[in-house]
Amino acid sequence: MAASKEEIAQGIKVAQQEMEYKVDLYNRMVAACFEKCMDKRYKEGDLNVGENSCVDRCSSKYWQVTGIVGQLLGGQQG
Amino acid sequence: MGAGLGAVFGVFMVTMDAAGGGVGGLEPAPEKQTIRQALRQMLTQTRLRSASYAKGFAAVGALFAGSECVVEKVRAKHDIYNSVYAGCAAGAVLAHSAGPKGMCVGCASFAAFSALIDKIMEHD
């Protein structure tokens, strides 16, 4: 039951990499959708209906693309 | 908000009617009414008229605002054309009894009107 020290270290390293990957993905998604959907005039502080809808669709598409590309890369290496 | 605006408009219109029409506009009073009776008559007319105007304005406002929201949600953009399309839809629905030509005219006029209003509000 006691995993060896190398295994624990390896597990931590993998978890760290995964965490970094996820954070990077999140940041990129937010930046891309913000760049695409937001009107830069900033007339008010709240999102209006159009921007809300745009961000919704943008993030959904981004996630789907991530999934497809991930599957492709995973399949290639495996 | 449309209902409130309609009520205000109704009060305004009835005041104009009562002031301008006099004996000709409202029911002709055979003998001279006291000021109180004339005022009460004017008040009832105001209430009725403004209620009817309020309903009309509320309906138009709801129609326009609803269609603008739907159009913006579908287009996923925020610009002036949302008002134009929504105005066209509202104008066409309002003029539906006048046949297709009337609907086109209603659409164009309402769209132009709402685009103008939006331009003014944007510059504000």
Backbone of each chain as ProteinMPNN parsed JSONL, in Angstrom:
{"seq_chain_A": "MAASKEEIAQGIKVAQQEMEYKVDLYNRMVAACFEKCMDKRYKEGDLNVGENSCVDRCSSKYWQVTGIVGQLLGGQQG", "coords_chain_A": {"N_chain_A": [[0.829, -1.184, 0.0], [1.965, 1.149, 0.649], [3.224, 3.454, -1.399], [6.15, 3.68, -3.339], [8.834, 6.01, -2.893], [9.663, 7.122, -5.287], [7.477, 6.712, -6.875], [5.547, 8.304, -5.689], [6.707, 10.827, -6.031], [6.722, 10.9, -8.77], [3.972, 10.842, -9.277], [3.222, 13.273, -8.149], [4.558, 14.982, -9.829], [3.293, 14.509, -12.27], [0.705, 15.338, -11.642], [1.205, 18.024, -11.198], [2.039, 18.886, -13.728], [-0.31, 18.429, -15.134], [-1.996, 20.23, -13.865], [-0.784, 22.669, -14.523], [-1.157, 22.596, -17.258], [-3.948, 22.694, -17.4], [-4.495, 25.205, -16.277], [-3.199, 26.841, -18.097], [-4.703, 26.29, -20.396], [-7.2, 27.336, -19.609], [-6.555, 30.07, -19.299], [-5.849, 30.737, -21.924], [-8.248, 30.227, -23.253], [-9.984, 32.119, -22.098], [-8.679, 34.475, -22.888], [-8.821, 34.296, -25.7], [-11.618, 34.233, -26.211], [-12.397, 36.624, -25.055], [-11.013, 38.426, -26.663], [-12.271, 37.983, -29.069], [-15.04, 38.428, -28.664], [-15.656, 40.76, -27.211], [-16.733, 44.089, -27.284], [-14.711, 46.866, -27.642], [-15.318, 49.334, -26.626], [-16.41, 49.641, -24.144], [-18.81, 50.621, -22.88], [-20.478, 50.111, -20.759], [-20.572, 48.341, -17.579], [-21.63, 45.787, -17.457], [-22.086, 42.634, -19.119], [-23.709, 42.577, -22.23], [-26.589, 41.154, -23.943], [-25.836, 40.113, -26.414], [-23.036, 39.84, -26.212], [-22.862, 38.044, -24.105], [-24.056, 35.764, -25.223], [-22.211, 35.349, -27.264], [-19.834, 34.774, -25.847], [-20.595, 32.454, -24.571], [-20.952, 30.69, -26.784], [-18.375, 30.802, -27.837], [-16.698, 29.728, -25.816], [-17.724, 27.174, -25.675], [-17.171, 26.143, -28.225], [-14.392, 26.328, -28.208], [-13.772, 24.496, -26.223], [-14.687, 22.135, -27.387], [-12.981, 21.95, -29.607], [-10.554, 21.664, -28.286], [-11.015, 19.15, -27.146], [-11.217, 17.517, -29.446], [-8.705, 17.856, -30.705], [-7.086, 16.952, -28.673], [-7.841, 14.275, -28.529], [-6.931, 13.43, -31.017], [-4.147, 13.823, -30.779], [-3.644, 12.147, -28.608], [-4.414, 9.665, -29.682], [-2.532, 9.387, -31.681], [-0.116, 9.16, -30.367], [-0.554, 6.931, -28.853]], "CA_chain_A": [[0.0, 0.0, 0.0], [2.855, 2.303, 0.661], [3.895, 3.607, -2.684], [7.55, 4.037, -3.149], [9.055, 7.457, -2.959], [9.717, 7.583, -6.691], [6.129, 6.763, -7.446], [4.878, 9.501, -5.171], [7.286, 11.994, -6.702], [6.231, 10.884, -10.153], [2.566, 11.245, -9.249], [3.148, 14.72, -7.918], [5.018, 15.689, -11.032], [2.238, 14.414, -13.283], [-0.392, 16.217, -11.236], [1.641, 19.407, -11.4], [1.975, 19.178, -15.166], [-1.707, 18.509, -15.54], [-2.53, 21.488, -13.335], [-0.265, 23.762, -15.339], [-1.835, 22.516, -18.552], [-5.327, 23.159, -17.272], [-4.5, 26.652, -16.06], [-2.842, 27.465, -19.369], [-5.875, 26.171, -21.266], [-8.197, 28.298, -19.136], [-6.14, 31.421, -19.636], [-5.934, 30.931, -23.372], [-9.661, 30.282, -23.642], [-10.521, 33.416, -21.692], [-8.094, 35.52, -23.725], [-9.338, 34.192, -27.062], [-13.027, 34.63, -26.273], [-12.468, 38.057, -24.77], [-10.555, 39.13, -27.845], [-13.215, 37.844, -30.171], [-16.436, 38.782, -28.417], [-15.939, 41.984, -26.487], [-16.639, 45.385, -27.911], [-13.703, 47.511, -26.801], [-15.649, 50.685, -26.214], [-16.665, 49.587, -22.703], [-19.78, 51.636, -22.51], [-21.036, 49.801, -19.449], [-19.807, 47.317, -16.899], [-22.214, 44.454, -17.553], [-22.181, 42.032, -20.441], [-25.056, 42.599, -22.786], [-27.093, 39.842, -24.358], [-25.048, 39.616, -27.53], [-21.726, 39.406, -25.736], [-23.077, 36.843, -23.308], [-24.277, 34.672, -26.15], [-20.954, 35.121, -27.97], [-18.881, 34.099, -24.96], [-21.115, 31.102, -24.418], [-20.62, 29.886, -27.956], [-16.916, 30.762, -27.999], [-16.091, 28.773, -24.889], [-18.163, 25.834, -26.04], [-16.398, 25.72, -29.39], [-12.997, 26.155, -27.811], [-13.675, 23.241, -25.485], [-14.822, 21.036, -28.343], [-11.739, 21.873, -30.378], [-9.561, 21.068, -27.391], [-11.264, 17.723, -27.041], [-10.902, 16.828, -30.711], [-7.255, 17.862, -30.914], [-6.513, 16.083, -27.658], [-8.063, 12.89, -28.961], [-6.039, 13.175, -32.141], [-2.779, 13.681, -30.274], [-3.583, 10.948, -27.784], [-4.478, 8.51, -30.55], [-1.295, 9.27, -32.439], [0.981, 8.675, -29.529], [-0.917, 5.619, -28.292]], "C_chain_A": [[0.869, 1.241, 0.0], [3.551, 2.378, -0.679], [5.309, 4.071, -2.447], [7.725, 5.519, -3.379], [9.065, 7.946, -4.398], [8.323, 7.698, -7.282], [5.377, 7.998, -6.984], [5.393, 10.737, -5.899], [6.786, 12.083, -8.14], [4.788, 11.36, -10.222], [2.409, 12.737, -9.064], [3.538, 15.483, -9.166], [3.924, 15.681, -12.11], [1.088, 15.347, -12.948], [-0.028, 17.68, -11.469], [1.547, 19.803, -12.867], [0.543, 19.338, -15.636], [-2.326, 19.817, -15.094], [-2.06, 22.663, -14.174], [-0.961, 23.785, -16.697], [-3.243, 23.074, -18.461], [-5.381, 24.677, -17.117], [-4.172, 27.381, -17.359], [-4.023, 27.438, -20.34], [-6.928, 27.205, -20.894], [-7.82, 29.719, -19.538], [-6.249, 31.7, -21.122], [-7.371, 31.074, -23.826], [-10.24, 31.642, -23.309], [-9.982, 34.511, -22.602], [-8.693, 35.496, -25.125], [-10.779, 34.687, -27.144], [-13.192, 36.107, -25.958], [-12.083, 38.862, -25.995], [-11.612, 39.113, -28.933], [-14.551, 38.537, -29.888], [-16.67, 40.168, -27.856], [-15.765, 43.203, -27.371], [-15.776, 46.278, -27.033], [-14.095, 48.889, -26.288], [-15.999, 50.779, -24.741], [-17.634, 50.656, -22.265], [-20.437, 51.352, -21.18], [-20.319, 48.596, -18.877], [-20.354, 45.916, -17.063], [-22.146, 43.955, -18.978], [-23.593, 42.219, -20.963], [-25.376, 41.244, -23.429], [-26.228, 39.247, -25.462], [-23.695, 39.091, -27.082], [-21.838, 38.135, -24.922], [-23.211, 35.625, -24.202], [-22.983, 34.315, -26.871], [-19.975, 34.365, -27.105], [-19.296, 32.656, -24.726], [-20.678, 30.209, -25.571], [-19.124, 29.719, -28.108], [-16.309, 29.708, -27.094], [-16.495, 27.353, -25.229], [-17.356, 25.3, -27.215], [-14.946, 25.456, -29.021], [-12.817, 24.807, -27.121], [-13.768, 22.05, -26.432], [-13.555, 20.867, -29.16], [-10.635, 21.25, -29.538], [-9.737, 19.558, -27.303], [-10.844, 16.971, -28.287], [-9.397, 16.736, -30.909], [-6.577, 16.941, -29.913], [-6.651, 14.62, -28.025], [-7.099, 12.514, -30.071], [-4.622, 12.931, -31.645], [-2.635, 12.414, -29.444], [-3.568, 9.699, -28.63], [-3.183, 8.285, -31.283], [-0.198, 8.654, -31.603], [0.701, 7.271, -29.028], [-0.959, 4.517, -29.311]], "O_chain_A": [[0.519, 2.26, -0.595], [4.345, 1.512, -1.05], [5.609, 4.765, -1.475], [6.88, 6.186, -3.976], [8.556, 9.024, -4.707], [8.012, 8.605, -8.054], [4.673, 8.65, -7.755], [4.613, 11.586, -6.33], [6.473, 13.157, -8.653], [4.416, 12.157, -11.083], [1.591, 13.385, -9.717], [2.93, 16.495, -9.515], [3.665, 16.689, -12.766], [0.559, 16.047, -13.811], [-0.868, 18.475, -11.891], [1.058, 20.878, -13.215], [0.214, 20.233, -16.414], [-3.084, 20.444, -15.834], [-2.846, 23.553, -14.5], [-1.307, 24.846, -17.217], [-3.682, 23.831, -19.327], [-6.203, 25.348, -17.741], [-4.78, 28.401, -17.684], [-4.308, 28.426, -21.018], [-7.484, 27.872, -21.766], [-8.647, 30.476, -20.047], [-6.69, 32.775, -21.53], [-7.693, 31.916, -24.665], [-10.911, 32.255, -24.14], [-10.736, 35.38, -23.042], [-9.035, 36.542, -25.677], [-11.125, 35.464, -28.035], [-14.047, 36.771, -26.543], [-12.732, 39.852, -26.333], [-11.821, 40.105, -29.631], [-15.125, 39.162, -30.779], [-17.764, 40.712, -28.001], [-14.784, 43.331, -28.105], [-16.045, 46.441, -25.843], [-13.313, 49.544, -25.599], [-15.905, 51.851, -24.143], [-17.335, 51.483, -21.404], [-20.914, 52.279, -20.526], [-19.563, 47.914, -19.569], [-19.633, 44.944, -16.838], [-22.146, 44.739, -19.927], [-24.562, 42.04, -20.225], [-24.552, 40.329, -23.452], [-25.923, 38.054, -25.461], [-23.258, 38.027, -27.519], [-20.996, 37.245, -25.038], [-22.575, 34.595, -23.979], [-22.681, 33.139, -27.072], [-19.346, 33.413, -27.567], [-18.461, 31.753, -24.687], [-20.117, 29.131, -25.373], [-18.643, 28.642, -28.46], [-15.503, 28.889, -27.536], [-15.696, 26.427, -25.087], [-16.913, 24.152, -27.206], [-14.349, 24.478, -29.47], [-11.862, 24.075, -27.383], [-13.023, 21.079, -26.299], [-13.106, 19.741, -29.38], [-9.873, 20.412, -30.02], [-8.776, 18.792, -27.371], [-10.2, 15.925, -28.208], [-8.871, 15.673, -31.24], [-5.623, 16.238, -30.245], [-5.724, 13.827, -27.86], [-6.523, 11.426, -30.072], [-3.974, 11.961, -32.037], [-1.642, 11.695, -29.554], [-2.811, 8.769, -28.354], [-2.768, 7.145, -31.493], [0.538, 7.769, -32.04], [1.632, 6.499, -28.802], [-1.25, 3.371, -28.969]]}, "seq_chain_B": "MGAGLGAVFGVFMVTMDAAGGGVGGLEPAPEKQTIRQALRQMLTQTRLRSASYAKGFAAVGALFAGSECVVEKVRAKHDIYNSVYAGCAAGAVLAHSAGPKGMCVGCASFAAFSALIDKIMEHD", "coords_chain_B": {"N_chain_B": [[-42.378, 49.969, -18.421], [-43.093, 50.925, -20.881], [-45.83, 50.97, -20.503], [-46.077, 52.956, -18.582], [-45.138, 55.204, -19.952], [-47.063, 55.268, -21.937], [-49.348, 55.88, -20.432], [-48.746, 58.456, -19.553], [-48.646, 59.752, -22.011], [-51.322, 59.423, -22.737], [-52.654, 61.051, -20.859], [-51.714, 63.536, -21.657], [-52.76, 63.681, -24.283], [-55.52, 63.724, -23.788], [-55.845, 66.056, -22.381], [-55.237, 67.862, -24.375], [-57.375, 67.322, -26.081], [-59.633, 68.063, -24.511], [-59.132, 70.753, -24.023], [-59.014, 71.89, -26.571], [-61.318, 70.922, -27.947], [-63.699, 71.443, -26.421], [-67.046, 72.281, -26.411], [-67.603, 70.977, -28.752], [-65.898, 68.735, -28.861], [-66.039, 66.94, -26.521], [-68.937, 65.372, -24.913], [-71.704, 67.372, -25.563], [-72.583, 69.672, -23.114], [-75.734, 70.391, -21.894], [-76.74, 72.402, -20.039], [-74.857, 74.926, -18.349], [-72.064, 73.502, -16.933], [-70.869, 73.054, -13.608], [-67.613, 73.954, -12.521], [-66.475, 71.873, -11.138], [-67.891, 69.619, -12.035], [-67.213, 69.555, -14.697], [-64.51, 69.119, -14.467], [-64.504, 66.576, -13.3], [-65.6, 65.042, -15.325], [-63.668, 65.353, -17.272], [-61.618, 64.075, -15.97], [-62.458, 61.374, -15.843], [-62.516, 60.784, -18.545], [-59.818, 61.134, -19.099], [-58.717, 59.057, -17.589], [-59.749, 56.771, -18.867], [-58.839, 57.067, -21.506], [-56.062, 57.191, -21.154], [-55.566, 54.69, -20.115], [-56.154, 53.075, -22.272], [-54.252, 53.998, -24.132], [-51.999, 53.327, -22.695], [-52.07, 50.542, -22.714], [-51.702, 50.062, -25.435], [-49.145, 51.202, -25.952], [-47.638, 49.668, -24.207], [-47.89, 47.154, -25.357], [-46.665, 47.507, -27.872], [-44.103, 48.228, -27.059], [-43.31, 45.947, -25.637], [-43.346, 44.055, -27.672], [-41.367, 45.074, -29.409], [-39.08, 45.161, -27.718], [-38.844, 42.488, -26.93], [-38.407, 41.159, -29.406], [-36.028, 42.412, -30.144], [-34.282, 41.477, -28.185], [-34.274, 38.707, -28.74], [-33.241, 38.705, -31.346], [-30.693, 39.775, -30.882], [-29.587, 37.822, -29.263], [-29.47, 35.678, -30.991], [-27.816, 36.633, -33.041], [-25.484, 37.137, -31.644], [-24.066, 39.476, -31.389], [-23.392, 42.903, -30.637], [-24.711, 45.524, -31.862], [-25.973, 48.232, -33.908], [-27.724, 47.121, -35.659], [-29.358, 45.259, -34.538], [-31.484, 46.681, -33.438], [-32.599, 47.605, -35.776], [-33.49, 45.303, -37.126], [-35.275, 44.31, -35.228], [-37.043, 46.452, -35.089], [-38.094, 46.327, -37.643], [-39.45, 43.874, -37.543], [-41.346, 44.44, -35.505], [-42.738, 46.605, -36.636], [-43.799, 45.389, -38.901], [-45.522, 43.5, -37.754], [-47.28, 45.213, -36.443], [-48.507, 46.465, -38.57], [-49.984, 44.514, -39.748], [-52.569, 44.271, -40.635], [-52.755, 45.745, -42.887], [-51.992, 44.492, -45.181], [-49.378, 43.09, -47.357], [-47.888, 45.196, -48.568], [-48.334, 47.321, -46.836], [-47.16, 46.231, -44.588], [-44.476, 46.213, -45.343], [-43.964, 48.939, -45.481], [-44.505, 49.679, -42.834], [-42.541, 48.2, -41.51], [-40.154, 49.362, -42.568], [-40.386, 52.037, -41.701], [-40.624, 51.843, -38.885], [-38.218, 50.584, -38.329], [-36.358, 52.5, -39.185], [-37.001, 54.552, -37.421], [-36.372, 53.371, -34.893], [-33.659, 52.909, -35.248], [-32.734, 55.51, -35.438], [-33.359, 56.491, -32.872], [-31.684, 54.851, -31.364], [-29.184, 55.673, -32.254], [-29.141, 58.254, -31.282], [-29.257, 57.736, -28.53], [-26.854, 56.468, -28.243], [-24.947, 58.402, -28.749], [-25.248, 59.839, -26.533]], "CA_chain_B": [[-41.94, 51.322, -18.798], [-43.955, 51.332, -21.988], [-47.158, 51.29, -19.979], [-45.995, 54.26, -17.924], [-45.037, 56.214, -21.005], [-48.369, 55.338, -22.584], [-50.278, 56.588, -19.548], [-48.407, 59.892, -19.621], [-49.084, 60.217, -23.32], [-52.782, 59.491, -22.719], [-53.049, 62.261, -20.129], [-51.391, 64.664, -22.525], [-53.697, 63.746, -25.401], [-56.871, 64.086, -23.349], [-55.833, 67.493, -22.063], [-55.346, 68.572, -25.646], [-58.755, 67.177, -26.567], [-60.587, 68.827, -23.696], [-58.89, 72.194, -24.169], [-59.315, 72.343, -27.924], [-62.672, 70.612, -28.401], [-64.748, 72.192, -25.71], [-68.391, 71.719, -26.588], [-67.635, 70.101, -29.915], [-65.148, 67.486, -28.689], [-66.695, 66.053, -25.539], [-70.407, 65.434, -25.019], [-72.14, 68.765, -25.32], [-73.357, 69.805, -21.879], [-76.866, 71.282, -22.206], [-76.615, 73.633, -19.271], [-73.475, 75.144, -17.962], [-71.625, 72.667, -15.821], [-69.937, 73.67, -12.677], [-66.213, 73.604, -12.82], [-66.177, 70.57, -10.556], [-68.416, 68.55, -12.888], [-66.399, 69.495, -15.917], [-63.236, 68.485, -14.106], [-64.697, 65.141, -13.086], [-65.791, 64.42, -16.644], [-62.348, 65.319, -17.902], [-60.784, 63.075, -15.284], [-62.858, 60.032, -16.283], [-62.026, 60.595, -19.906], [-58.358, 60.965, -19.019], [-58.38, 57.733, -17.112], [-60.042, 55.772, -19.883], [-57.946, 57.233, -22.649], [-54.669, 56.845, -20.828], [-55.485, 53.24, -19.98], [-56.087, 52.476, -23.606], [-52.935, 54.312, -24.686], [-50.978, 52.57, -21.952], [-52.051, 49.168, -23.223], [-51.106, 50.061, -26.762], [-47.706, 51.423, -25.874], [-47.009, 48.52, -23.549], [-47.824, 46.052, -26.318], [-45.628, 47.806, -28.863], [-42.805, 48.177, -26.384], [-42.976, 44.559, -25.341], [-43.052, 43.396, -28.94], [-40.071, 45.524, -29.899], [-37.992, 44.757, -26.824], [-38.699, 41.041, -27.012], [-37.774, 40.747, -30.646], [-34.64, 42.866, -30.138], [-33.513, 40.55, -27.355], [-34.101, 37.445, -29.46], [-32.333, 38.943, -32.471], [-29.319, 39.951, -30.393], [-29.096, 36.548, -28.762], [-29.155, 34.806, -32.11], [-26.671, 37.164, -33.784], [-24.325, 37.151, -30.738], [-23.301, 40.701, -31.591], [-24.097, 44.044, -30.056], [-24.543, 46.733, -32.664], [-27.225, 48.95, -34.117], [-28.618, 46.391, -36.558], [-30.372, 44.549, -33.75], [-32.667, 47.539, -33.354], [-33.205, 47.709, -37.101], [-34.26, 44.087, -37.405], [-36.4, 44.233, -34.297], [-38.012, 47.457, -35.512], [-38.773, 45.816, -38.831], [-40.419, 42.853, -37.115], [-42.439, 45.064, -34.766], [-43.522, 47.388, -37.582], [-44.555, 44.488, -39.764], [-46.617, 42.924, -36.978], [-48.274, 46.25, -36.153], [-49.238, 46.836, -39.778], [-50.342, 43.276, -40.43], [-53.901, 44.341, -41.243], [-52.729, 46.563, -44.103], [-51.484, 43.752, -46.321], [-47.908, 43.006, -47.46], [-47.249, 46.492, -48.827], [-48.372, 48.074, -45.589], [-46.183, 45.651, -43.682], [-43.146, 46.684, -45.726], [-43.838, 50.339, -45.075], [-44.411, 49.694, -41.377], [-41.219, 47.684, -41.166], [-39.115, 50.349, -42.877], [-40.522, 53.237, -40.875], [-40.28, 51.538, -37.498], [-36.782, 50.296, -38.263], [-35.642, 53.771, -39.26], [-37.24, 55.253, -36.159], [-35.623, 52.801, -33.772], [-32.234, 53.141, -35.498], [-32.468, 56.898, -35.068], [-33.376, 56.595, -31.402], [-30.484, 54.219, -30.829], [-28.043, 56.54, -32.553], [-29.175, 59.371, -30.345], [-28.908, 57.245, -27.194], [-25.444, 56.093, -28.231], [-24.142, 59.611, -28.651], [-25.528, 60.439, -25.233]], "C_chain_B": [[-42.783, 51.842, -19.946], [-45.33, 51.712, -21.509], [-47.145, 52.66, -19.31], [-45.975, 55.384, -18.935], [-46.369, 56.38, -21.71], [-49.374, 56.088, -21.751], [-50.018, 58.092, -19.607], [-48.901, 60.487, -20.935], [-50.598, 60.372, -23.374], [-53.276, 60.732, -22.005], [-52.851, 63.48, -21.01], [-52.431, 64.832, -23.627], [-55.073, 64.212, -24.952], [-56.927, 65.559, -22.97], [-55.974, 68.312, -23.332], [-56.769, 68.53, -26.175], [-59.703, 68.111, -25.831], [-60.399, 70.32, -23.918], [-59.347, 72.671, -25.541], [-60.767, 72.142, -28.304], [-63.734, 71.446, -27.709], [-66.077, 71.533, -25.931], [-68.395, 70.716, -27.735], [-66.997, 68.744, -29.66], [-65.85, 66.517, -27.764], [-68.199, 66.109, -25.75], [-70.845, 66.865, -24.752], [-72.999, 68.822, -24.057], [-74.496, 70.785, -22.132], [-76.826, 72.564, -21.394], [-75.181, 73.767, -18.804], [-73.125, 74.251, -16.775], [-70.829, 73.501, -14.844], [-68.529, 73.198, -13.021], [-65.901, 72.212, -12.302], [-66.654, 69.456, -11.459], [-67.594, 68.419, -14.153], [-65.079, 68.796, -15.635], [-63.402, 66.991, -13.949], [-64.854, 64.427, -14.415], [-64.446, 64.279, -17.36], [-61.486, 64.232, -17.28], [-61.147, 61.671, -15.728], [-62.351, 59.771, -17.676], [-60.519, 60.36, -19.919], [-58.0, 59.556, -18.631], [-58.588, 56.689, -18.199], [-59.042, 55.842, -21.034], [-56.527, 56.782, -22.327], [-54.521, 55.351, -20.617], [-55.353, 52.589, -21.346], [-54.742, 52.754, -24.271], [-51.845, 53.494, -24.013], [-50.907, 51.146, -22.478], [-51.375, 49.118, -24.578], [-49.601, 50.198, -26.708], [-46.986, 50.247, -25.232], [-46.853, 47.366, -24.523], [-46.712, 46.286, -27.335], [-44.241, 47.685, -28.259], [-42.363, 46.761, -26.11], [-42.585, 43.824, -26.615], [-41.647, 43.765, -29.426], [-38.938, 45.003, -29.036], [-37.762, 43.255, -26.894], [-37.986, 40.601, -28.273], [-36.325, 41.225, -30.709], [-33.763, 41.924, -29.326], [-33.242, 39.253, -28.094], [-33.095, 37.611, -30.595], [-30.888, 39.055, -31.985], [-28.746, 38.63, -29.906], [-28.688, 35.646, -29.915], [-27.91, 35.304, -32.838], [-25.391, 37.14, -32.974], [-23.437, 38.357, -31.017], [-24.088, 41.845, -30.985], [-23.826, 45.258, -30.921], [-25.924, 47.282, -32.984], [-28.208, 48.148, -34.954], [-29.645, 45.562, -35.812], [-31.646, 45.361, -33.674], [-33.377, 47.605, -34.699], [-34.068, 46.485, -37.388], [-35.471, 43.982, -36.499], [-37.474, 45.247, -34.671], [-38.781, 46.996, -36.721], [-39.826, 44.796, -38.442], [-41.615, 43.487, -36.424], [-43.343, 45.858, -35.71], [-44.378, 46.517, -38.465], [-45.743, 43.879, -39.022], [-47.703, 43.964, -36.736], [-49.129, 46.561, -37.373], [-49.831, 45.633, -40.48], [-51.708, 43.352, -41.091], [-53.887, 45.088, -42.569], [-52.165, 45.808, -45.291], [-49.976, 43.821, -46.43], [-47.247, 44.352, -47.724], [-47.203, 47.337, -47.562], [-47.341, 47.561, -44.602], [-44.773, 46.119, -44.032], [-42.924, 48.116, -45.262], [-43.673, 50.438, -43.566], [-43.039, 49.263, -40.905], [-40.16, 48.75, -41.371], [-39.186, 51.538, -41.931], [-40.127, 52.958, -39.434], [-38.797, 51.256, -37.348], [-35.974, 51.585, -38.293], [-35.779, 54.544, -37.956], [-36.397, 54.69, -35.034], [-34.125, 52.95, -33.981], [-31.85, 54.558, -35.106], [-32.382, 57.069, -33.564], [-32.114, 56.008, -30.813], [-29.23, 55.05, -31.077], [-27.975, 57.685, -31.558], [-28.743, 58.909, -28.96], [-27.43, 56.906, -27.11], [-24.565, 57.329, -28.058], [-24.207, 60.229, -27.271], [-24.353, 60.352, -24.237]], "O_chain_B": [[-43.145, 53.017, -19.997], [-45.941, 52.649, -22.023], [-48.091, 53.435, -19.454], [-46.688, 56.379, -18.804], [-46.765, 57.497, -22.046], [-50.175, 56.854, -22.287], [-50.948, 58.894, -19.698], [-49.489, 61.568, -20.97], [-51.111, 61.318, -23.971], [-54.202, 61.396, -22.471], [-53.719, 64.348, -21.094], [-52.922, 65.931, -23.886], [-55.722, 64.999, -25.641], [-57.931, 66.231, -23.207], [-56.704, 69.302, -23.385], [-57.308, 69.53, -26.649], [-60.472, 68.85, -26.444], [-61.372, 71.071, -23.994], [-59.983, 73.717, -25.667], [-61.396, 73.022, -28.892], [-64.566, 72.078, -28.36], [-66.229, 70.34, -25.666], [-69.113, 69.717, -27.688], [-67.469, 67.724, -30.162], [-66.212, 65.411, -28.164], [-68.685, 66.8, -26.646], [-70.383, 67.489, -23.796], [-74.004, 68.12, -23.941], [-74.242, 71.915, -22.549], [-76.869, 73.665, -21.942], [-74.399, 72.819, -18.867], [-73.808, 74.255, -15.751], [-70.208, 74.503, -15.197], [-68.315, 72.198, -13.706], [-65.161, 71.457, -12.932], [-65.952, 68.464, -11.652], [-67.314, 67.315, -14.621], [-64.59, 67.999, -16.436], [-62.559, 66.215, -14.401], [-64.31, 63.341, -14.613], [-64.135, 63.25, -17.96], [-60.723, 63.555, -17.97], [-60.261, 60.852, -15.969], [-61.827, 58.698, -17.975], [-60.013, 59.506, -20.647], [-57.125, 58.926, -19.225], [-57.732, 55.836, -18.432], [-58.484, 54.835, -21.47], [-55.88, 56.091, -23.114], [-53.463, 54.79, -20.906], [-54.551, 51.677, -21.547], [-54.157, 51.87, -24.897], [-50.901, 53.03, -24.654], [-49.819, 50.601, -22.667], [-50.565, 48.229, -24.84], [-48.868, 49.426, -27.326], [-45.887, 49.871, -25.639], [-45.831, 46.681, -24.531], [-45.921, 45.389, -27.625], [-43.329, 47.119, -28.86], [-41.203, 46.405, -26.316], [-41.615, 43.066, -26.635], [-40.852, 42.903, -29.799], [-37.954, 44.467, -29.546], [-36.619, 42.798, -26.915], [-37.074, 39.776, -28.227], [-35.474, 40.53, -31.264], [-32.642, 41.608, -29.723], [-32.119, 38.749, -28.083], [-32.213, 36.774, -30.785], [-29.973, 38.503, -32.597], [-27.565, 38.346, -30.107], [-27.685, 34.936, -29.834], [-27.046, 34.51, -33.211], [-24.305, 37.123, -33.554], [-22.214, 38.28, -30.9], [-25.308, 41.764, -30.838], [-22.823, 45.947, -30.734], [-26.922, 46.854, -32.405], [-29.4, 48.453, -34.966], [-30.68, 45.197, -36.369], [-32.747, 44.83, -33.821], [-34.605, 47.654, -34.759], [-35.211, 46.599, -37.83], [-36.559, 43.613, -36.94], [-38.667, 44.955, -34.586], [-39.983, 47.238, -36.828], [-40.953, 44.834, -38.935], [-42.761, 43.133, -36.706], [-44.567, 45.794, -35.602], [-45.53, 46.841, -38.754], [-46.834, 43.755, -39.579], [-48.893, 43.659, -36.809], [-50.313, 46.878, -37.251], [-50.15, 45.7, -41.666], [-51.99, 42.585, -42.012], [-54.877, 45.077, -43.299], [-51.881, 46.42, -46.321], [-49.344, 44.548, -45.664], [-46.178, 44.638, -47.183], [-46.198, 47.976, -47.251], [-46.723, 48.335, -43.87], [-43.965, 46.39, -43.143], [-41.871, 48.467, -44.731], [-42.821, 51.176, -43.07], [-42.449, 49.876, -40.016], [-39.36, 49.021, -40.475], [-38.163, 51.992, -41.419], [-39.387, 53.732, -38.825], [-38.185, 51.645, -36.353], [-35.024, 51.749, -37.528], [-34.814, 55.114, -37.45], [-35.77, 55.447, -34.293], [-33.383, 53.101, -33.011], [-30.792, 54.791, -34.522], [-31.464, 57.703, -33.044], [-31.53, 56.57, -29.887], [-28.337, 55.125, -30.233], [-26.906, 58.04, -31.06], [-27.966, 59.585, -28.287], [-26.816, 57.033, -26.051], [-23.576, 57.31, -27.326], [-23.354, 61.028, -26.883], [-24.467, 60.823, -23.106]]}, "name": "protein", "num_of_chains": 2, "seq": "MAASKEEIAQGIKVAQQEMEYKVDLYNRMVAACFEKCMDKRYKEGDLNVGENSCVDRCSSKYWQVTGIVGQLLGGQQGMGAGLGAVFGVFMVTMDAAGGGVGGLEPAPEKQTIRQALRQMLTQTRLRSASYAKGFAAVGALFAGSECVVEKVRAKHDIYNSVYAGCAAGAVLAHSAGPKGMCVGCASFAAFSALIDKIMEHD"}
